[in-house]
Amino acid sequence: MSEQITEEIENNEHVFKLFVDGKMMCGARTLSYSLLLNITTTKGEERKGYSKKPLRHIEELAKENGVKQMKTDNIDSCSSEAVCFFKNMGYRLEPIKL
């Protein structure tokens, strides 16, 4: 099985794609590696661990670029799957402040 993560810049966003055997399995977008705009897995490929690889790749790039904290404002807090994913990846979720 061959895996490849690509990175492109689109509209000032870093766009990452994970390909496995030539098929795109996951995509993610960041702003300056410090704000995760989104991360999605190809429909039908969920829960197979594909989102972990690009996220870890982005974390490494963030460290290399001096980023000390990565944030996101795009987690569906009603999605137990999304919340569990980020918690399992070591992220701390904070309550929404009004």
N, C-alpha and C positions, 0 to 999 in steps of 0.2 A: 504494500500500500504506500503510495507516494503522497506526501502532504506538502503544500506550499502556501505561505501567507504572502499576499501582495499588499503594497501600500501605494496609494495615489493621493494627490491633492485635488480636491474639487471645492470651489467656493470657499477657500481658506480652511476647509475641513480635511482631516486625514481620514481616508477611507481604506479600511482593511477588508480583505476577503481571504477566507480559508478555502482552499481547494483540496479535495481528496480524490486521487485518481482522476483529476481533470474536472471534477464536478464541484461547483461551489456549494459549500455546506454551511457557511456562516459569514455574516458581514457585520462590521462595526464602524462607527464614525466617532471621531474625537475632535475637539478644538484644542490645539496646542498640547496634546496628550494629557491635559489636566481636567478636561470636562468630557466625560463619556456621553455622547449625544444619544446613541442607541447601539444595541447589539441584538442581532436576530439570527435565528437558525432557519435554514431552508425547511419549508413545510414537509412533514413526514420524516425529518431527520432529528427532531427534538429528543432530548433526554439521552443523547449518545455521547455527550462530552465535547461536542464540537465548539461550543461557545467558550470553553475554558482556554483553549489554545490561543485564539486571537487576544483574549483579555490578558493573559499572562505576557504575550508578546508586547502589547501596548504598555503594560506595567514596566517591562524592561526598558522600553524606549523612553518612557516617562522618567525613569531613574537616570538614564544616560543624559537626559536633557535637563536635569536638575529639578524636576517636579517632585515635590514632597508629598502632595496630596492630590488624589484624583476624585472628582465629584461627578455626580449625575443628578439631573433633575427630571429624569424620564423613566423612573421605575414605577410601574403600576403597583401601588401598595396594596391593592385588592387582589393581586395575583400572587397566590402563595408560592407558585412555581418560581416567579421572578425574585421574590423576597428570599426564598430558600437558596436559590442559586447564588445571590450576592453574599448572603451570610456564610454559605459554605466556602466561598472564595475568600473569606476573611474581611469582608466589608462591614462597616458599622452603618446601620440605618438610623437616621435621626427623624424624630417626629416633624411634621409640617408645622411651621411657626406662622401664626396669623398676626 
